[in-house]
Amino acid sequence: MSIAKIAPLTLDTLSGVVVSPLPVITGLVVITGGVLLGLGLLRRGDPATAFAAGMGAYVLLLTALGVAGISLRIGIAAATILAAGAAWVRRGELAHWARPAGIGLALLLPLLLLLSDRHGSEWDEFSHWLHAFRYLASYHQLPGGPDAPTIASCCAAYPYAWPMVGEAAMALIGFSEAIPALLNTMVLGLFAILLGKLAAEAAGINRPGPGLWATALLFATLLSPSFVPKLAFSAYADVITAFLVATLVVAAERLSTKEDGESNWRWGLAFGLIGGALLAVKPGNAALFGCAFGAAVLMTVRNRGPRALLGREWLPALILPLLCAGLWRWHVSQYLSGQEMGVRPFADWNIHLIPAIIQAMGSVASQKGGHFGLGLAVSAFGLMGLIRCRDRLDRLSAVVGMLFVGYNLFLLTTYVAVFGAQDGLNVMSFWRYNTHVGLAVTLPAAMLAGRYLGRFAGRTWMRGLGIAAVFLTLAGPLATAWYIRFDLDPMKIHYRQTLRQLPAMVPPTATIEVMDPHGSGLSQVMAIYEWNDRKRFSRGFSAFSVADPLVWLNGAPTDWAIVLSGQERLNLPATEGALLVHREGNSWHVAEAFPYPGRVIPKQWP
C-alpha cells in the first residue's frame, strides 16, 4: 500500500481514537502483580517466566474457589496480598529488572495508549471471549453453578483462565473491552524482555541498552513470523497461549539442568503452575502441555540421566496441571457437559483423507514460510542439540524442536479424528493453531542472533540499528494505526450501535430476526453479545445462507427483524441504512431506519 493511501487511513483512524489511561494503568497493575507472585517462587526467573508462574498460581486459586461456589473476588484479594508480600521479600531481585522493565514500558507506551479505548470487533470475541470477560467482571463467579446466571457464549465449557486475568484488572475499573487487548500487548512486552535477555546472554552483554530492548520488542510483535494483529490486539486467547507455551519451554529447559543455581524444585513448581495456566486457557492446549512435558522429560534424561526423573521436582510439574484441569473438568461434567467439541467415533475418522490433509497442511506452510521455515530450522538444530547437549542453546533448541514437531503431528491427528471431512481437508485454522508455538520458536533464534551479532557490539552501524529500532517502536504505532485499530471499521461500529438499540424498540418478549444477506454472519454473534441474551435472537441470515432471503424472512417465527443489508432483495424501500421492520399481516413495514456511515451504501460488508 502506497504512502498516499496510508496517510489518510492513519489520520482517519487516529481521529477516532480516544486515549483512556485508566485501562492501561490497571493492566500494568495486574501484570506487575503476576510478576511479583512469580518472583515469590523463582529467585532468578525473568519477568516473563515469573508472570507465567504467578498467573498459574492465581488461576489455580480462582478455579478452586469458583468450582466451590466462592466469590472470585476473595481470590483476587488473596493474590494481591501475596503479591505485596513477595514484593517485600524479593525487593532486592526487583532492582535487577527495574531498568529493562522501565525501558520496555516507555517503548510500549504509545502502542498501549493507542489501544486504550479499543472495542470488540472480531467473530470469536462476540461468540465467546468478550462474553466470558464480561461475565466474570459482572458476577465474580464461574458459569454453570446451581445459582449462576446463564452465559450467552457459544463455548461456556471453555476454561476461564484468560478472563480471570482480565477480571483482576476490571475489579478496579469495571468491565472494559480494551483490557484483553492491552493485556495481550503487555505480555508480548514481557516476552520481549525474555528475548532480549537471551540475546544479551548469548552475546555476552551485561547491560543491554534501549536499542536491544527495542529490537526485541519488534521481534516479539511486528517482525515475529507468527504475529497476527487481529489475534494480538483483541480479546482472543492465542497470544496468551503462545506466551505460556514459550515460558513453559524456558521452564522445561531449566528443569533439565542445574546450571543457573536455582533449585530444580522451584523450576518444577514453576513448570507445573505455567502448565496449569496453559491448560486453563483453552481445551486444545492439553496437546501443547503434553508436548512440552514430553520434551522436558527427554531433555532431562539426555542431560542428567534417567535417575533424574525420580527427583521431587516432577511431582509439582505434573500434579499441579492435572489438579487445575481436573477441577475444571469436574465442574464441566456437573454443569456444562455437551458444550464442547469431542473426538468423533472411530468409524467417522478421516483416515482415507490423510494424504490430502498432509498436502493441504504443506500448502498452508508454504504460504507462511517465515514461521514454518524457522520452525523447521530450529527443529533440525534441535536434533543436533539433543545429540550434542553442550549448552543452553542446544537444550533450548531441542525442547522447541520436539514441541514444534509434536504439536503439528497432533494437529494432523485432530484433522483426522475430531474435524469433519470438509474441515479436515481445509485444515481448518492450521495457521492460527501454529501461532501457539510461534513465540517459542523465536527463543533459540534470539540466542543464535545474539551469539552472532554480539561480536559486532559497539560498532557504529550496530548503534545506528539500535536507534532505528527505538524510533520504529515509538513511532510505528502511530504510523500504522489503521493496521492496529481495525476495530474502528465504520460498518462494524454501525452494526454494533444499531443492534444495541433494538431491545428497547420492540416488545419485551419479542425475538428479532437478523437479516444480513451481504454480510459474513458477524452480525449474528454481535447481536447475541449486544443483547446478552440468546432468547432475544430468533434466527440469522447471511451471505452464506442458501435460501432465498425473502422466503426466509416471510417464514420467520417472529414479527420483528433487523435488515442490515440486502434491502433490495427483501422488497423493502431502497435506503442508505439498516431497517428495523415489523410484520403487519402478510407484509413488512419499516419501524425505524439507521443510516449507514456517511449515508452511503458500503462496498464491503462485515
C-alpha positions as CSV (number, residue, x, y, z in Angstrom):
1,M,0.0,0.0,0.0
2,S,1.4,3.4,-1.0
3,I,2.1,6.2,1.4
4,A,-0.5,8.3,-0.4
5,K,-3.1,5.8,0.7
6,I,-1.7,5.0,4.1
7,A,-1.6,8.7,5.3
8,P,-5.3,9.3,5.0
9,L,-6.1,6.0,6.6
10,T,-3.8,6.7,9.5
11,L,-5.2,10.2,10.1
12,D,-8.8,9.0,9.8
13,T,-8.1,6.2,12.3
14,L,-6.3,8.5,14.8
15,S,-9.2,10.9,14.7
16,G,-11.4,8.1,16.1
17,V,-9.1,7.2,19.0
18,V,-9.8,8.3,22.5
19,V,-6.9,7.9,24.8
20,S,-8.0,6.3,28.1
21,P,-5.1,6.0,30.6
22,L,-7.1,4.1,33.3
23,P,-7.3,0.7,31.5
24,V,-3.6,1.0,30.7
25,I,-2.8,1.6,34.4
26,T,-5.0,-1.2,35.7
27,G,-3.5,-3.6,33.1
28,L,0.0,-2.7,34.3
29,V,-1.0,-3.2,37.9
30,V,-2.2,-6.7,37.1
31,I,0.9,-7.6,35.1
32,T,3.1,-6.3,37.9
33,G,1.1,-8.4,40.4
34,G,1.6,-11.5,38.3
35,V,5.3,-10.9,38.1
36,L,5.6,-10.4,41.8
37,L,3.7,-13.6,42.5
38,G,6.0,-15.5,40.3
39,L,9.2,-13.9,41.8
40,G,8.0,-15.2,45.1
41,L,8.7,-18.7,43.6
42,L,11.7,-18.0,41.4
43,R,14.6,-16.0,42.7
44,R,16.3,-15.8,39.3
45,G,13.4,-16.0,37.0
46,D,12.9,-13.4,34.3
47,P,9.8,-11.2,34.4
48,A,8.1,-13.3,31.6
49,T,8.5,-16.6,33.3
50,A,7.7,-15.1,36.7
51,F,4.4,-13.7,35.3
52,A,3.5,-17.0,33.8
53,A,4.1,-18.9,37.1
54,G,2.3,-16.2,39.0
55,M,-0.6,-16.4,36.6
56,G,-0.7,-20.2,37.2
57,A,-0.9,-19.8,41.0
58,Y,-3.6,-17.2,40.6
59,V,-5.7,-19.3,38.1
60,L,-5.4,-22.4,40.3
61,L,-6.6,-20.4,43.3
62,L,-9.5,-18.8,41.5
63,T,-10.5,-22.1,39.8
64,A,-10.7,-23.9,43.2
65,L,-12.7,-21.0,44.6
66,G,-15.0,-20.8,41.6
67,V,-15.7,-24.5,41.5
68,A,-16.5,-24.4,45.2
69,G,-19.0,-21.6,44.6
70,I,-17.0,-19.0,46.4
71,S,-16.7,-15.4,45.0
72,L,-13.6,-14.9,42.8
73,R,-13.1,-11.5,44.5
74,I,-11.8,-13.4,47.5
75,G,-9.1,-15.0,45.3
76,I,-8.2,-11.6,43.8
77,A,-7.8,-10.1,47.3
78,A,-5.6,-13.0,48.4
79,A,-3.4,-12.8,45.3
80,T,-3.0,-9.1,45.9
81,I,-1.8,-9.7,49.5
82,L,0.6,-12.5,48.3
83,A,2.0,-10.2,45.6
84,A,2.6,-7.4,48.0
85,G,4.4,-9.9,50.4
86,A,6.5,-11.2,47.5
87,A,7.5,-7.6,46.5
88,W,8.8,-7.1,50.1
89,V,10.6,-10.4,50.3
90,R,12.2,-10.1,46.8
91,R,12.8,-6.4,46.8
92,G,16.5,-7.0,46.1
93,E,15.8,-9.0,43.0
94,L,13.3,-6.4,41.7
95,A,16.0,-3.8,41.3
96,H,17.8,-6.0,38.7
97,W,14.8,-5.8,36.4
98,A,13.7,-2.2,37.1
99,R,15.8,-0.8,34.2
100,P,14.7,-3.2,31.4
101,A,11.1,-3.0,32.6
102,G,11.2,0.8,32.6
103,I,12.7,0.9,29.1
104,G,10.2,-1.7,27.9
105,L,7.3,0.3,29.3
106,A,8.5,3.5,27.7
107,L,8.9,1.8,24.3
108,L,5.5,0.1,24.6
109,L,3.5,3.1,25.9
110,P,2.5,4.6,22.5
111,L,1.0,1.3,21.5
112,L,-0.8,0.9,24.8
113,L,-2.3,4.3,24.6
114,L,-3.4,3.7,21.0
115,L,-5.3,0.6,22.2
116,S,-6.6,2.1,25.4
117,D,-10.2,2.6,24.1
118,R,-10.4,-0.5,21.9
119,H,-13.7,-2.2,21.4
120,G,-14.6,-5.7,20.3
121,S,-14.8,-6.2,16.5
122,E,-14.0,-9.9,15.7
123,W,-16.1,-13.0,15.4
124,D,-14.7,-15.1,18.3
125,E,-14.8,-12.0,20.6
126,F,-18.6,-11.8,20.2
127,S,-19.2,-15.6,20.1
128,H,-17.2,-16.3,23.4
129,W,-14.3,-14.3,24.7
130,L,-16.0,-11.0,25.5
131,H,-18.9,-12.9,27.0
132,A,-16.5,-14.6,29.3
133,F,-14.7,-11.4,30.3
134,R,-18.0,-9.6,30.9
135,Y,-19.5,-12.5,32.9
136,L,-16.6,-12.7,35.4
137,A,-16.4,-8.9,35.7
138,S,-20.2,-8.8,36.4
139,Y,-20.8,-11.8,38.6
140,H,-17.4,-12.7,40.0
141,Q,-18.2,-16.4,39.7
142,L,-17.8,-19.3,37.2
143,P,-20.8,-20.0,35.0
144,G,-22.7,-23.3,35.3
145,G,-23.2,-23.5,39.1
146,P,-26.7,-24.1,40.6
147,D,-27.3,-20.3,41.2
148,A,-25.1,-18.9,38.4
149,P,-26.7,-16.7,35.8
150,T,-26.7,-18.1,32.2
151,I,-23.8,-17.0,29.9
152,A,-24.7,-16.3,26.3
153,S,-21.4,-17.6,25.0
154,C,-21.2,-20.4,22.4
155,C,-18.5,-22.1,24.4
156,A,-19.5,-22.0,28.0
157,A,-17.4,-25.1,28.8
158,Y,-14.1,-23.3,27.8
159,P,-11.9,-22.8,30.9
160,Y,-11.7,-19.3,32.2
161,A,-8.0,-18.6,33.0
162,W,-7.7,-15.7,30.5
163,P,-10.9,-13.9,31.6
164,M,-9.7,-14.4,35.2
165,V,-6.7,-12.3,34.5
166,G,-8.9,-9.7,32.9
167,E,-11.2,-9.8,35.9
168,A,-8.3,-8.7,38.2
169,A,-8.0,-5.5,36.1
170,M,-11.7,-5.0,35.8
171,A,-12.2,-5.3,39.5
172,L,-10.6,-1.9,39.7
173,I,-12.4,-0.1,36.9
174,G,-15.4,-2.2,35.8
175,F,-15.9,-4.1,32.5
176,S,-13.7,-2.7,29.7
177,E,-13.4,-4.3,26.2
178,A,-10.0,-2.7,25.9
179,I,-8.5,-4.7,28.8
180,P,-7.9,-8.0,26.9
181,A,-6.0,-6.4,24.0
182,L,-4.0,-4.4,26.5
183,L,-3.1,-7.5,28.5
184,N,-2.1,-9.3,25.3
185,T,0.2,-6.4,24.3
186,M,1.7,-6.3,27.8
187,V,2.6,-10.0,27.9
188,L,4.2,-9.5,24.5
189,G,6.3,-6.8,26.1
190,L,7.3,-9.2,28.9
191,F,8.2,-11.7,26.2
192,A,10.4,-9.1,24.5
193,I,12.3,-8.8,27.8
194,L,12.9,-12.5,27.7
195,L,14.1,-12.4,24.1
196,G,16.4,-9.5,24.9
197,K,17.8,-11.3,27.9
198,L,18.5,-14.5,25.9
199,A,20.2,-12.4,23.1
200,A,22.3,-10.4,25.6
201,E,23.3,-13.6,27.4
202,A,24.4,-15.2,24.2
203,A,26.3,-12.0,23.1
204,G,28.0,-11.6,26.5
205,I,26.4,-8.1,27.0
206,N,25.8,-7.4,30.7
207,R,23.9,-4.1,30.4
208,P,21.8,-4.0,27.2
209,G,20.8,-0.6,26.0
210,P,17.4,0.7,24.7
211,G,18.4,-0.4,21.2
212,L,18.5,-4.1,22.1
213,W,15.2,-3.9,24.0
214,A,13.5,-2.1,21.2
215,T,14.8,-4.7,18.7
216,A,13.5,-7.5,20.9
217,L,10.1,-5.8,21.1
218,L,9.9,-5.5,17.4
219,F,10.7,-9.2,17.0
220,A,8.1,-10.1,19.6
221,T,5.5,-8.2,17.7
222,L,5.6,-6.8,14.2
223,L,8.7,-8.7,13.0
224,S,7.7,-12.0,14.5
225,P,6.9,-14.6,11.8
226,S,3.8,-15.6,13.7
227,F,2.5,-12.2,14.6
228,V,-1.2,-11.6,13.6
229,P,-2.6,-8.2,14.6
230,K,-6.2,-9.5,14.9
231,L,-5.1,-12.2,17.4
232,A,-2.8,-9.8,19.4
233,F,-4.9,-6.7,19.6
234,S,-8.2,-8.3,20.5
235,A,-9.7,-10.5,23.3
236,Y,-8.5,-13.7,21.7
237,A,-6.5,-16.1,23.8
238,D,-4.0,-17.1,21.1
239,V,-1.3,-14.7,22.3
240,I,-1.5,-15.7,26.0
241,T,-1.4,-19.3,24.8
242,A,1.7,-18.7,22.8
243,F,3.3,-16.7,25.7
244,L,2.6,-19.5,28.2
245,V,4.0,-22.1,25.8
246,A,7.2,-20.1,25.3
247,T,7.7,-19.7,29.1
248,L,6.9,-23.4,29.6
249,V,9.7,-24.1,27.2
250,V,12.1,-22.0,29.3
251,A,11.0,-23.8,32.4
252,A,11.4,-27.2,30.7
253,E,15.0,-26.3,29.7
254,R,15.8,-25.1,33.2
255,L,14.3,-28.2,34.7
256,S,16.7,-30.3,32.7
257,T,19.8,-28.7,34.2
258,K,21.2,-27.2,37.3
259,E,23.4,-24.6,35.7
260,D,21.7,-21.4,37.0
261,G,21.9,-22.3,40.7
262,E,18.1,-22.2,41.1
263,S,16.7,-25.3,42.8
264,N,15.1,-27.8,40.5
265,W,12.2,-27.9,42.9
266,R,11.4,-24.3,42.1
267,W,11.6,-24.9,38.4
268,G,9.4,-27.9,38.8
269,L,6.9,-25.8,40.7
270,A,7.1,-23.1,38.0
271,F,6.6,-25.7,35.2
272,G,3.6,-27.1,37.0
273,L,2.0,-23.7,37.5
274,I,2.6,-22.5,34.0
275,G,1.3,-25.8,32.7
276,G,-1.8,-25.4,34.8
277,A,-2.4,-21.9,33.4
278,L,-1.9,-23.2,29.9
279,L,-4.5,-26.0,30.4
280,A,-6.9,-23.5,31.9
281,V,-6.8,-21.1,28.9
282,K,-8.2,-23.3,26.1
283,P,-9.2,-27.0,25.9
284,G,-6.9,-27.8,23.0
285,N,-3.9,-26.6,25.0
286,A,-3.6,-30.1,26.6
287,A,-1.6,-31.1,23.5
288,L,0.8,-28.2,23.9
289,F,1.4,-29.1,27.5
290,G,1.8,-32.8,26.6
291,C,4.4,-31.9,24.0
292,A,6.3,-29.6,26.4
293,F,6.2,-32.1,29.2
294,G,7.5,-34.9,27.0
295,A,10.3,-32.7,25.7
296,A,11.2,-31.8,29.3
297,V,11.4,-35.5,30.2
298,L,13.5,-36.4,27.2
299,M,15.8,-33.4,27.7
300,T,16.3,-34.3,31.4
301,V,17.1,-37.9,30.6
302,R,19.6,-36.8,27.9
303,N,21.2,-34.2,30.1
304,R,21.1,-35.7,33.6
305,G,20.3,-39.3,33.1
306,P,17.1,-41.4,33.8
307,R,17.6,-41.3,37.6
308,A,16.9,-37.5,37.4
309,L,13.2,-38.4,36.7
310,L,12.9,-39.6,40.3
311,G,13.5,-36.1,41.6
312,R,10.8,-34.5,43.7
313,E,10.5,-31.6,41.2
314,W,8.5,-33.8,38.9
315,L,5.6,-34.0,41.4
316,P,4.5,-30.4,41.1
317,A,5.4,-30.3,37.4
318,L,2.7,-32.9,36.7
319,I,0.3,-32.8,39.6
320,L,-0.4,-29.0,39.5
321,P,-1.6,-29.0,35.8
322,L,-3.6,-32.1,36.4
323,L,-5.2,-30.6,39.5
324,C,-6.1,-27.4,37.7
325,A,-7.5,-29.3,34.7
326,G,-9.2,-31.8,36.9
327,L,-11.1,-29.2,38.9
328,W,-12.5,-27.6,35.7
329,R,-13.3,-31.0,34.1
330,W,-15.3,-31.9,37.2
331,H,-17.2,-28.6,37.0
332,V,-17.9,-29.1,33.3
333,S,-19.1,-32.7,33.9
334,Q,-21.6,-31.4,36.6
335,Y,-22.9,-28.3,34.9
336,L,-21.7,-27.7,31.4
337,S,-21.4,-31.1,29.7
338,G,-22.3,-31.2,26.0
339,Q,-21.0,-27.7,25.3
340,E,-17.6,-28.6,23.8
341,M,-16.1,-30.5,20.9
342,G,-15.0,-34.1,21.3
343,V,-13.3,-36.9,19.4
344,R,-15.5,-38.5,16.7
345,P,-16.3,-42.2,16.6
346,F,-13.5,-44.2,15.0
347,A,-15.7,-45.2,12.1
348,D,-16.0,-41.5,11.2
349,W,-12.3,-40.7,11.2
350,N,-10.9,-39.2,8.1
351,I,-8.1,-41.9,7.7
352,H,-8.6,-42.1,4.0
353,L,-8.0,-38.4,3.7
354,I,-4.6,-38.3,5.4
355,P,-2.5,-37.8,2.2
356,A,-4.8,-34.9,1.1
357,I,-4.8,-33.4,4.6
358,I,-0.9,-33.5,4.7
359,Q,-0.8,-31.9,1.3
360,A,-3.2,-29.1,2.5
361,M,-1.0,-28.6,5.6
362,G,2.0,-28.3,3.3
363,S,0.2,-25.7,1.2
364,V,-0.5,-23.5,4.2
365,A,3.0,-23.9,5.4
366,S,4.4,-22.7,2.1
367,Q,2.3,-19.6,2.4
368,K,3.7,-18.9,5.9
369,G,7.3,-19.6,5.1
370,G,8.7,-17.4,7.8
371,H,7.1,-19.3,10.7
372,F,7.4,-22.8,9.3
373,G,10.8,-22.2,7.8
374,L,12.1,-21.0,11.2
375,G,10.3,-23.9,13.0
376,L,11.9,-26.5,10.7
377,A,15.3,-24.9,11.0
378,V,15.0,-24.8,14.8
379,S,13.9,-28.5,14.8
380,A,16.9,-29.5,12.7
381,F,19.2,-27.5,15.0
382,G,17.4,-29.1,18.0
383,L,18.1,-32.6,16.7
384,M,21.8,-31.8,16.7
385,G,21.4,-30.1,20.1
386,L,19.8,-33.2,21.5
387,I,22.7,-35.2,20.3
388,R,25.4,-32.8,21.5
389,C,23.7,-31.2,24.5
390,R,26.6,-28.8,25.1
391,D,25.0,-25.7,26.3
392,R,21.7,-23.8,26.9
393,L,21.2,-23.1,23.2
394,D,21.4,-26.8,22.4
395,R,18.9,-27.7,25.1
396,L,16.5,-24.9,24.3
397,S,16.6,-25.8,20.6
398,A,15.9,-29.5,21.3
399,V,12.9,-28.7,23.5
400,V,11.5,-26.3,21.0
401,G,12.1,-28.7,18.1
402,M,10.3,-31.5,19.9
403,L,7.4,-29.1,20.7
404,F,7.1,-27.9,17.1
405,V,7.1,-31.3,15.5
406,G,5.0,-32.9,18.2
407,Y,2.3,-30.2,18.0
408,N,2.0,-30.4,14.3
409,L,1.6,-34.1,14.5
410,F,-1.2,-33.5,17.0
411,L,-2.9,-31.1,14.6
412,L,-2.7,-33.7,11.8
413,T,-4.4,-36.2,14.3
414,T,-7.2,-33.7,15.0
415,Y,-8.0,-33.2,11.4
416,V,-8.4,-36.9,11.1
417,A,-10.2,-37.7,14.4
418,V,-12.0,-34.5,15.5
419,F,-13.0,-32.4,12.5
420,G,-15.4,-33.4,9.8
421,A,-14.2,-34.3,6.3
422,Q,-14.6,-30.9,4.8
423,D,-12.9,-29.0,7.7
424,G,-10.2,-31.7,7.8
425,L,-9.5,-31.2,4.1
426,N,-9.4,-27.4,4.6
427,V,-7.0,-27.9,7.6
428,M,-9.2,-25.5,9.5
429,S,-7.3,-22.9,11.4
430,F,-4.0,-24.7,10.8
431,W,-2.1,-21.4,10.6
432,R,-3.9,-19.9,13.6
433,Y,-3.1,-23.0,15.7
434,N,0.6,-22.8,14.7
435,T,0.8,-19.3,16.1
436,H,0.6,-21.0,19.5
437,V,4.2,-22.2,19.1
438,G,5.2,-19.1,17.3
439,L,6.9,-17.3,20.2
440,A,8.6,-20.5,21.4
441,V,10.5,-20.9,18.1
442,T,11.9,-17.4,18.4
443,L,13.7,-18.3,21.6
444,P,16.6,-20.2,20.1
445,A,16.7,-17.8,17.2
446,A,17.3,-14.9,19.7
447,M,20.2,-16.7,21.2
448,L,21.7,-17.5,17.8
449,A,21.3,-13.9,16.7
450,G,22.9,-12.7,19.9
451,R,25.8,-15.1,19.6
452,Y,26.5,-13.9,16.0
453,L,25.8,-10.2,16.4
454,G,27.5,-9.9,19.8
455,R,30.8,-9.8,18.0
456,F,29.8,-6.5,16.4
457,A,28.6,-4.9,19.7
458,G,29.8,-1.3,19.9
459,R,30.1,-0.8,16.1
460,T,28.7,2.4,14.7
461,W,26.3,0.6,12.4
462,M,25.0,-1.5,15.3
463,R,24.3,1.6,17.3
464,G,22.5,3.0,14.3
465,L,20.3,-0.1,14.0
466,G,19.5,0.3,17.7
467,I,18.5,3.9,17.3
468,A,16.3,2.9,14.3
469,A,14.7,0.2,16.3
470,V,13.8,2.7,19.1
471,F,12.4,5.1,16.6
472,L,10.3,2.4,14.9
473,T,9.0,1.1,18.2
474,L,7.9,4.6,19.3
475,A,6.6,6.0,16.0
476,G,5.4,2.7,14.4
477,P,2.0,2.5,16.3
478,L,1.1,6.0,15.1
479,A,2.1,5.4,11.5
480,T,0.3,2.1,11.4
481,A,-2.7,3.0,13.5
482,W,-5.1,1.8,10.7
483,Y,-3.4,-1.6,10.9
484,I,-3.7,-1.8,14.7
485,R,-7.1,-0.3,15.3
486,F,-9.1,-2.5,12.9
487,D,-12.0,-2.2,15.4
488,L,-12.7,1.3,14.1
489,D,-14.2,-0.1,10.9
490,P,-17.2,2.3,10.4
491,M,-19.5,-0.5,9.4
492,K,-18.7,-2.7,12.4
493,I,-19.3,0.3,14.7
494,H,-22.6,0.9,12.9
495,Y,-23.7,-2.7,13.3
496,R,-23.0,-2.7,17.0
497,Q,-24.6,0.7,17.6
498,T,-27.7,-0.4,15.7
499,L,-28.1,-3.8,17.3
500,R,-27.6,-2.2,20.8
501,Q,-30.7,-0.1,20.4
502,L,-33.1,-2.7,19.3
503,P,-34.2,-4.4,22.5
504,A,-35.7,-1.0,23.7
505,M,-37.6,-0.7,20.4
506,V,-39.5,-4.0,20.4
507,P,-41.9,-5.6,22.9
508,P,-40.1,-7.1,25.9
509,T,-40.9,-10.7,25.0
510,A,-40.3,-10.3,21.2
511,T,-37.4,-12.1,19.4
512,I,-35.6,-10.5,16.5
513,E,-34.6,-11.9,13.1
514,V,-31.1,-10.7,12.0
515,M,-31.1,-10.3,8.2
516,D,-27.7,-9.6,6.6
517,P,-27.7,-11.1,3.1
518,H,-24.5,-9.4,2.1
519,G,-22.6,-10.0,5.4
520,S,-20.5,-12.8,6.8
521,G,-22.7,-13.6,9.7
522,L,-20.7,-11.5,12.1
523,S,-23.9,-9.5,12.8
524,Q,-25.5,-12.6,14.3
525,V,-22.8,-13.1,17.0
526,M,-22.7,-9.3,17.5
527,A,-26.5,-9.3,18.2
528,I,-26.3,-12.1,20.8
529,Y,-23.4,-10.2,22.5
530,E,-25.1,-6.8,22.5
531,W,-28.3,-8.2,23.8
532,N,-26.5,-10.5,26.2
533,D,-29.4,-12.9,25.8
534,R,-29.7,-15.7,23.3
535,K,-33.5,-15.7,23.9
536,R,-33.9,-12.4,22.1
537,F,-32.2,-13.8,19.0
538,S,-34.6,-15.5,16.6
539,R,-32.5,-16.6,13.6
540,G,-29.9,-15.2,11.3
541,F,-29.4,-14.9,7.5
542,S,-26.0,-14.1,5.9
543,A,-24.3,-14.3,2.5
544,F,-23.6,-18.0,3.2
545,S,-27.3,-18.9,3.6
546,V,-28.6,-20.8,0.7
547,A,-32.3,-20.0,1.0
548,D,-34.0,-17.1,-0.8
549,P,-33.8,-14.2,1.7
550,L,-37.4,-13.1,1.1
551,V,-38.7,-16.6,1.6
552,W,-36.6,-16.9,4.8
553,L,-37.9,-13.6,6.2
554,N,-41.5,-14.4,5.5
555,G,-41.0,-17.7,7.2
556,A,-39.6,-16.1,10.3
557,P,-41.1,-17.3,13.6
558,T,-41.2,-13.6,14.8
559,D,-42.8,-10.4,13.7
560,W,-39.6,-8.3,14.1
561,A,-36.4,-8.2,12.0
562,I,-33.4,-6.0,11.6
563,V,-32.3,-5.8,8.0
564,L,-28.6,-4.7,7.9
565,S,-28.0,-5.3,4.2
566,G,-29.7,-6.5,1.1
567,Q,-32.9,-4.4,1.4
568,E,-33.4,-4.6,-2.3
569,R,-33.7,-8.4,-2.1
570,L,-36.5,-8.2,0.5
571,N,-38.9,-5.9,-1.3
572,L,-38.1,-3.1,1.2
573,P,-37.6,0.6,0.4
574,A,-34.2,1.4,-1.1
575,T,-32.3,3.3,1.5
576,E,-28.8,4.1,2.7
577,G,-29.3,2.5,6.1
578,A,-30.3,-0.5,8.2
579,L,-34.0,-1.1,8.8
580,L,-36.0,-2.4,11.7
581,V,-39.1,-3.9,10.2
582,H,-42.3,-5.2,11.7
583,R,-44.8,-7.7,10.2
584,E,-48.3,-6.5,9.9
585,G,-50.5,-9.1,8.3
586,N,-48.6,-10.5,5.3
587,S,-46.3,-7.6,4.7
588,W,-43.3,-6.0,6.4
589,H,-43.2,-2.3,7.3
590,V,-40.3,-0.1,8.4
591,A,-40.4,0.8,12.1
592,E,-37.1,2.6,12.3
593,A,-34.1,3.4,10.0
594,F,-30.5,3.6,11.0
595,P,-28.4,5.5,8.3
596,Y,-25.1,3.9,7.2
597,P,-21.9,6.0,7.9
598,G,-21.9,9.0,5.6
599,R,-25.3,7.8,4.4
600,V,-23.5,5.8,1.7
601,I,-24.2,2.1,0.9
602,P,-20.8,0.4,1.7
603,K,-18.9,-1.6,-0.9
604,Q,-17.8,-4.2,1.7
605,W,-19.8,-5.7,4.5
606,P,-18.6,-7.1,7.8
